[in-house]
Amino acid sequence: MSVGDGEDLEKHETESQKEDGYDVVMKFLRGTVPKENFDKKRLDETLESVIKFVDHSKTTANDEFLRPDEPRYLLTPIQYPEIYNLGDRQRDLFWSPKRGDIPLTKEKRDFGQIASDDPAAAHMLIYLLGYTALSERLVLRNISINFSQEADIPEINLGFAHIGSIEATHSEMYSRLFEEIFRSPEDRKFLFRSLNKMSTIAMKASWAEKFMNPSLGFAERILAFACVEGIHFSGPFGIIRWFKKRWPALMVGLSLSNDWIQRDETLHVDFEVSIFKILPYQPSENYVKALIRSAVEVEKTFVDSLFSLGDIRGLFLEEVYAHVEATANALWFKIYPQCAKEEAPFYNQNGLPEMIPEMSSISLYNKASQFEVNSTNYSEFDLTNQKTNMEEDF
């Protein structure tokens, strides 16, 4: 046998092994259903714990401010520089899966390797991707039919236009990831049928849709979607980042797109909080705290169902709980930066819960990086930026 023949045989065996891993996880997906503790009654109770703090006599109090009798026809001079700058930063950070910013050619092979190493981890990864793919569509729909229609302030309208565009990019990115990983249309159809039957995903969607109802005020709803893009995405984003630590050389396209999408969503949270702060009427701190706690309860229920798929070596449920709670506290301090740490939604005798380091720091890369991607230069962006850095604040 020639050297070339040996290399071909070795390559064939390696590819066969990786394909076997893919087959393993597909059998796992078809034969394993997450154990879910979703309780419709409990969802209604947690939503009611929030809604009871809504002052319905004031839910229209911001309408006149958002749609003034004398609208501004020009963006300049800028009246709300923080809102404008956040929207403008999103525009500066546009990226595209189509033009080759994200390398995807090895995703299926790498997924097969992860599946061979740890089928439960691969199964969890697919549910995480499925949830985020479905949620991006919901967020984009809310921007299109609600927020962008309700405000007639140029800085807000422009920012939502940029955000809507990047949300569409996120949706396309997830579509391309699924197409690369699951090249069989039958496998993709099976996966999304399974996701649509997963009650904890439906629960998260129901929670978000509750706050798409215009009968609630703009202020109440803008903060709810800060919770969706901050708290409800914190588990999926963080766990995928943890996978990156465990398998640093695998699924580079997934890792990089996760970093960029997480960075984008953090910008969106900052944008929504900035809008909230300029509104003449703001709901009570009791409402905000109940809203955040409700969002965390829903996210923990979803995380529970993921961990029912099997033990993931090195990843522990209680740590992910703490990470979600820490993310929720970070949102609280974005809204109320002067609050004492004891006033945070999640504070106990041990102090504030901490984020998992591998799940919170976002490193964003440029062409010179180890990933060799074709993109605009991306800078460091930290979930707990200067406004919400716990070590600096406390």
N, C-alpha and C positions, 0 to 999 in steps of 0.2 A: 504494500500500500504506500502510495506517495505521501509526502508531507501535506500536500494540498488536500488529498483525500481524507487524511486524518483530521485536518482542520474542518473540512466540511462535515465529517461525521460528528465531531465534537460540537459544532454549531447546531447540527440537527438534534443531537441529544439534549443540548441546553434548551433549544426552543421547545422541544417536546415536553421537557420537564416543566417549563413555564406555562405551556398550554395546559398541562395537567393541572397546574394550580388554578388556572381560570375555570377549568371544568369542576374542580373541587368546590370552589366558591359558588358556582352556579347551582350545584346540587345542594349546597348548604342553604342558599337563598330559597330554593324551591321546597326545602324540607324543614326549615326553621322559621318560626314566627315569633317576633319579639313578645315577651310577656308584658302586657300593658296594664297599668293600674289606673287607667283613665276612668274618671267618674263624672258623667254629665252633670249630676247634681252638684258635685264639688266645684266644677267649673262655674256653674251658675252662682254658687255661693261666693266664690272668689271675685267674680265680676261685680256682684252686688256689694261686696265689701268696698269696692272702689266707687261705684255709681252713687252710693249713699252720700258721698261727700260732694257731689256735683250740685251746685246752686243753679237750678234750672231757670231761675228768674234772671240770671246773668249770662246764660250761654250765648246770647246774641250781642253781648256787650262790646265785643271786638269787631263786629261787622262794619260799623261806621269807620273805624280806624283802617281796616283792611281795604275798604272800598269807599274812599273819600268822595264827597260831592264834586270836588274839583280835582280830577286825577292829574297826575304828572304824565306828560306826553314824552318827555325825554328822561333818559337815565341820569344824565349829569345836570347839575352838580350832584354828586353822591350824597345822600342824606343818611344812609345806614352803612358806613364803611365796613364794619365787621361782617355783616351779612354779605355785602358785595365781595369782600376779599375771600370769604370761604367758598362762595360760588365760583369765583375766578380761579381759585386754587384747583378746584375740581376740573375746570377746563384745561388748566395747564398740565394736569396729570392724566389726560385722556390716553387710552391705550386701546389696542384692537387685537383680538385673537386671530382675525383673518389675515393681517399683514405679517404674521410671523413673530409677534412680540413674545408669544408663549410657545416653547417647544413641546410638541405633543407626540412625536413619532414613536417614543418608547413607552407610552403610558400603558398600553395593554400588556406588553411583555412584563413591565415592572409590577403591574397589578397582579399578574399571575404569580410573580415571585413572592409578593407579600401574602397572597392567598395560600401559597404552599407553606410559608413560614408560620402563618397565624390566620386560619380561616375566619375566626371570630372577628379579628381586627379588620379584615377585608370586608366582611359583612357589615360591620359598623360603619366603615368608610362609605359604602354605597348608600346606606340610609342617610348619612350626613349630607352627602352630595345631593341626594334626591330631595331632602327637605329644603336645602338652600335654593335649589333650582326652582321648586314650586313657590317658595316665598318671594323670590325676586319678582316673579310675575305679579304677585299680590301687591307688593310695594309700588311697582310701576303703575299698576291700575289705580291705586289710591292717589298717587301724584297726578295722574292724568284726569281723573274724574272728579277729584275733590280739591286738593290743595292748590293746584295751579289755576283752578277756576274761581277760587274763593278770595284770592288776594289780587288787588290792583295796585301793587307797589313794585316799581321796576326792579329793585334789587332782589326782592323775593321771587318775582316771576323769572328773572334771568337765572337765578340760582337753581330753581326747580327745573328749568329747561336743561341746564347742565347735568343735574342729578338724574333726570329722566333719561337722558342720553346714555349716561354711564350705567344705569340700571339695565337698559337694553343690552349694553355690552356684556354685563354680567350674565344675563340670560343666555346670550349667544355662547359665552364661554362654557357654561355648564352643558349646553347642547353639544358642543364640540368635544368636551371631555367624555360625555356618555357615548358619543359616536365612536370615539377612539377606543374606549375601554370595552364597550359592548358592540362589536361590529355586526352582530346578528340583530336584525330588526325584531325578531321574535323575543330575544333576550331583553331588549329595551322595553318592548311592550309589556312583557311579564313584570319587569321591575316596576314600572310606573303603575301598573294595576295593583301590585303589592303595596306601594307607597300610598295609593289612594285609599286602601283598606286599613291603613295604620291609624288607629284612633288617636294616638298622641299627636300625630301630624295634623289631623283634623282639628284637634283641640287647640293647637297653636294658631291655626288658621281662623278658627271661630273667635278666639281671643282678639286677634287683629281686626277681624271684620266687625266686631262689636264697636270698635273705635273708628270705623269708617262711616258710621251713621251720622249724618249731619245734624240730627237732633241733639247731639252733644256739641259743646262749643268747640271752636277752633283751637283754643288753648289746651283744652283737655285732650283733643285728638292729636295735636302736633307732638305732645309729650308721649302719648301712647306709641306713636311710631318711632320716637327716639328709643323707646323700650324695645320695640321689635328689632330695629337695626342695631341696637346695642346689646341688650340682654338676651333676646331670643336667638341671636346669631353667635353669642359668645361661646356657647357649648360647641357647636359645629366648627367654628373657626379655630378655637383653641385646641380641640382634639386633633384636627388635621395638622396644626402646627406641631403638636406632640408627635404625631406619626413621622413628621419630617425629621425630628431628632432621632427617632428609632431607626428609620430607613433613610439616611441623609442622601444617598446616591440614587434613590428610586423615585419615580413619579415627580420629576423635576417640574413638569408643566403644571401639575396640580398644586405643588407647593408654592410656586411663584404666583400663580393666579390667585391662590388663597390669600397670600400676602397682600396683593394689590387690591383684591376685593375687600379684604378686611380694612385696609387703609382707607378705601373709598367710603365704606360704611361708617367709619369713625368720623370722617369729614361730614357725612350727612347728619350724624348725631349732633355734632357741633353746630351745624347750620340750623337744625331744628331748635336746639336750645337757644341759639342767638335770636331766632324769631320770637320764641316764647318770652324772652326777656324784654322785648320792646313793646309787648302788648299792654295796653292800658289796664285790662282786667286779667288777672292771673288766679287760677284756682288755689285753694288753700294748701299749705304744706301737708295737711292730713290727706288730701286727695293725692298729692304727688307721692307721698310715702306709701299709701295703700296701693297705688298704681304700680310702683316699682316692686313691692312685695308680691303682688299678684302675678306680675310678669315672671318673677323668679320662681314662684311655685309652679307655674306652667312649664318653665324651662327644666326644672328639676324632674318633673314627671316624664318629660321627653327623654332626659338623660337616663333615668331609671330604665326605660324600655330598651335603650341602647345597650346598657350593661347586662340586660337579661340574655343577650346573645351569647355570652360566655366571658370568661376571664380574659382580659387583655394584659399581657405581661408588662408590669411596670406602671400601669395606669389604674388609678383607684377612684372609686365613686366619690368618696368624701372629699378628695382633692378637687375634683371637678365641681362639686357643690360649692366649695369655698371659692373657686375661681369665678363661678357665676355670681356669687354674692359680692365678691370684690368688684366685679365689673359693674354691678348694680350700684354699689356705693360710689364708684367713680362717676357714674351718671348723676347721682345725687349731688356730689360736690361740684360738678359742672354747673348745675342749676343753682345751688346755694353754696358758693365757695367760702363764705364766711362762717358756715355752721361748724360747731364743735364736732369732733369725731364721735362723741357719745350720742349725737343726734342722728347719726347715719341709720339707714333702714336695717342694716345688719351690723350690730355691735354687741359683743358679749363680754364676759369677765376676762376673756383672753385678748380683748381688743378687736381690731378690725381684721376680717378674714383677708388672706393674701392670695393674689393671683399666682398661678403656676408659672414660674419664669419662662419656661419653654413655650407657654401658651399665650403670652402677653406682649412680648417685645417683637415688633415687626421690623425686620430688616428688608429693605427694598433695594433692588439691585439695578445696575446699569450694564452697558455692553461689556465693560471690563471685568465683570464679576465672573464667578465660577460657572454661572449658568450660560454665559455668552448669548444673551438675548438681544434682539433688535428692538430697541425702545428708546423713549426719551429717558434722560437721567432721572432717577428716583432717589429721593433723600430719605434719611431716617425719619420714621414717624412712629411715635409711641402712643399706645392706647391711653396711658396715663400721662398726658402732656403736662406742661408746666402748670396749667390751671388745676389739674387734678392729681398731681404727684403727691401721694400720701406722705412720703418721707420728707418732702419739702414743706408740705402744709402743716405737718404735725411733728 
